[in-house]
Amino acid sequence: MTDHADQVLTALRKAPSFAGVKTVDRITRLGGLTNLVHRVDMGDVSVIVRIPGEGTEDYIDRKVEAHNARAAAVAGVSPEVIYAEPDSGLMISATVPDIETMTPALFASRKGSPARAGAALAKLHRSGEVFEFRFEPFAMIEEYLKILSTKDVTLPEGYDEIVAEAEPIKDVLANADITLAPCHCDPLCENFLDDGRLMWIVDWEYSGMSDPLWDVGDLSVEAEMDAAQEAELIGSYFGREPTSAEVGRVVIHKAMCDLLWTLWGLIQHADNNPAEDFWAYATGRFNRCKALMQDTEFQAHVDAVRAG
């Protein structure tokens, strides 16, 4: 049992199917930067209980999340949602047996895992499911800046200049011929569960309709993929050679995801989230973004997207 056992049991009993549960076999704390996430084992039944972290209601719409999590389950890429409270953010879902929760190291060592991740993202994006919310990174950057303006925190040096340099990219993407798709939008490695045959995807807090290549580029960044891993991911995703414009969108989104999540990290830092050193997280992401945008080949990728 964990330090949060009573809290987890209270949450579990809110689900009608578990209202009468008095004891369980085991409660195991799982990963999570902003939420309390536990696996609860009861005989031959196992579920995941997710209790939202304090302050997350400032930037996460839990009703949208619940809808999208259920749609992702219908698409066949995410576990069944057993119970969700859209007002509180409590969510109870089925577990996936015999999985590894992915990390950058596991993406490097588990043979075929980039390909399985690419196949899972393609299955989601081509499912025909419609997510609530429009995930628009530049609008979210503006929203996060508004949130930060109410908090005691300093932006990394040079952030405003990089945001200004990204402004023309916003117009290039807006003018590109992009079909929106249901997207995860926050593809941390830990949100991918690998059973060696299929890759499952969990945690739909930031999900919405968006450019599907955001997910591809962001996962490459989060998994710290080298060129060979990224090629495997992209090859599996497309099932063909991507066009120069498609590769350009992946590269652009690799930079833009770091720009966006820099601000998210600063919000966590300002809120004194103890999960990790979020100042180091934010500045590390910002420096990586700046390095990519200042690479001599970056403009060629932007031009390829502009040309279509």
N, C-alpha and C positions, 0 to 999 in steps of 0.2 A: 504494500500500500504506500501511497505518497503522502506528502504533507497536506495535499488538497483532497484527500479521500472523501471527507464529509461533503465538501462542495461538489465533487464529481457525482457522488451518489444522489445528492439532492437534485442535481441537474438531470441525471439519468431518469429519475422517477417522474419527471415532467412528461416524458413520452408515455402515452396511454399503454403501449405494449410492455412497458417496464415499470408501471406505477406500483405494482405489488412487490417489487424486488426488495428484499431485506438485506441480503449479503451477496457478495460476489467473490469469485476466486482470486482475482488479481486486478489491480489498477496500476498501469504503467505510464509514466510521464513520457510523452513524445516531444519532438522538437517543436519549435514555434517561436518566432521573434516577438510577436505582439499578443498572442492568445495563449490560454491554457489548453493544451491538447493532451488527452489521455486515451489509452486503449483500455477497455474494460472487458475482462473475460468472465463469462458466467456459464460454466459447463461447456456445451458445444456451441455456445453463442458468443460472438465477440463483436464489439462495436467501438466506434471512435466518438468520444464526447469532446466537443470543441466549445469552450467557454470564452467569449470575446474579452479582449484586454480592455482595460480602462482607457478612455479617450479615443478609441478607434471609431466611435460613432461620429467623430468630427469629419472623417474622410472616407467612411465606408457606408454604403447604403445596404443594410442587411436584407431588405426585401428583395432588392435586385439580386443580391448574392444567392438567396434561397431559390429564386426562380431559375437562375442560370445554372446552379449546381444540379437541379433536377433535370434541366435540359441537357446538360453534359452527360448525365447518367443515361438518358434516353439515347444519346448519340453513341453510347457504348464505350466511352473513354474514362468514366468516373464511377465510383461506387454509388450504390443506392442511398438516397437521403431518406432516413427513417423518420426523422422528426426535425422540424425547424421552427424556431420562434423568430419571425421577422422583426419583431419589435426589440427583443433583447439581444438577438444574434446567436443564441444557443443553437447548436446544430449537432445532431446525432446521426451518424452514417455507418453503413456496413464496412467491415474490414475486407481487405483483399488478402487471401492466404498466400503464404510463402513468397513474400516480396522483400526486396531490398529498397530502402529509402535512399534515393540517389544522392551523391555528392560529386564534386568535380573529380575526385580520385576514382570513384566508381565508374563515372562516365569514361574515364581513361582506361580502366582495367577490365570492365565487363564487356566482353566481346559482343559487338553488334548493338550496344546500347544507344549510340547516337542514331543508328538506323531505326531502332524501335521507337525512339522518341519522335523522329521525323514522321514515321508512319502514324503515330498517335495524333500528332498535330494535324496531319493531313486528314485523318478520319474526322476529327472535330470540325475543321474548317469546311469540309465538303459535306457535312452531315445534313445541311438544310435546316438545322435548328436555328431559332431566332432568339438571341439574348436580349434582355433589357439593358439599357444604358449604351451610350456611344462612347467608347474609350478613345479619347482624342488627346494624345500626349501634350500638345502645346497648350490646350485648354487646361489640362491638369497642372502643368507647370505654373500657369497663371494662378490657379486656385491654391496650389501649395504655397506660392509666394504670398498670397493674401493671408493664409493661415499663419505663416511665419512672421508676418508683419505684426501679429498680436502677441508674439512670443519673444523672449529675451534670448536671441541667438544671432550669430554673425554668419553671413555667407562666406564661403571660401574666396580668397582673393582672386579676382579675375572672373568671377561667375557672371556678372552682368555683361562683360565683353563677349563671353562665349554664347550667352543667350542671344545677344544682338547678332552674332555671326550665324546663329541657327535660324534666324528669322527668314532669310531667303529660302532655306530648305523647306520651311513650312509651306511656302507658296508652291515650290516644286512638287511636293507631295499632293497638295490640294488640287493641282492641275493634272496629275497623273491619272491614268485610267485604272482605278483600283476598285475591285468589287469587295465590299465589306463582308466579313464572315464572323461567326461566333469565335471569340478569341479568349484565351486564358489571361493574357496581358501581364502576368506576374510569374513567368516560368522559372522560379527558383529550382535548383536541382532537387531540393527536399520536397517539392510538389510533384515529383515524378517517382512512381513506384514500379519497380521492374521485377517481373516474375520469370524473366529469362525467355519468355515467349511474346508477351505483350508489355507495353508500357502504359501504366494507368496514370491519370492526372487528377490531383486533388487541390482544394483550396481555391475558391472562386471569388474571393473578396474584391478583386479589381477587374473582373471579367466584363466583357461587353462586345459589341460589334465594332470591329476595327480592321485595319490592314492586317491580313493574316501573317504577313512577313515580319511584323513586329515580334510575334511569338518566336519565330525562327531566329531572328537576330538576337533577341534578348536571351534565349536559352543558350546560344553560343557563348555569350558574355558570361552568364551565370555559371556555366559549366567549365569556363576557362578553356574552351576547346582550342586545340591547335588546328593548323590548316587541314590536316588529314581528317580529324574528327568532324570539323565543320563541313568538309566535302561529303562525308558519309551522311551527316544529318540532312544536308540540302539535297543530295542525290536521292535519298529515301523519300524525302518530302515531295519532290517533284516527280520522281520516277522518270526523269529525262534531264537533259542538259538545260539549266536555267538560262534565260536571256540575260543580256548585260544589264537591262533595266531591273530585272528581278534581283540580280546580285547586288546592284546598286541600292535597292531598297533595304536589303538585308544589312548592308554596311551602314547605311544611314541610321537604321533603327538600332544598331549596336551602339552608336554614339548617343542617340536620343534617349535610349533607356538609361544610360548612365547619367545623363543630364537630369532626367526626371527623378530617378531614385536617389540622386544626391539630395534633393529637397526633402524627399520622404525620410531619409536618414537624419536630416537636420531637425525635422519635426520630432522624431523619436528622441534625439539628443535633447531638444528643448523640453520634452515631456519627462526627462529623466528615466527613460526606459532602461532597466538594468540588464536586458538580455545580452547586450554586447556594447563595445565602445562605438557608439554611433557617430561620433565626430570623426574617428578614423575611417569608419565605413564611408561616410559622406565625402570626405576629402579624397579618399582613395578612388572612389568612383568618378569624382570630378576630374582628377588628374588623368585618369584613363580616357575619359571623354575628350579632354583637351588634346591629348596626344593623338588620338585617332583623327580628330577634326583638323589637326595641323599636319597630318601625314600628307606627303606630296600626291598620293593617289586618291585622296578623299574627294577632291573636286571632280575627278574623272567619273567617279561613281555617281555624284550628283548630276553631272552632265548626261550620263547614260539614262537616268530616270527622267530627266527633262526631255530627252530625245524620244523616249518611249520605246 
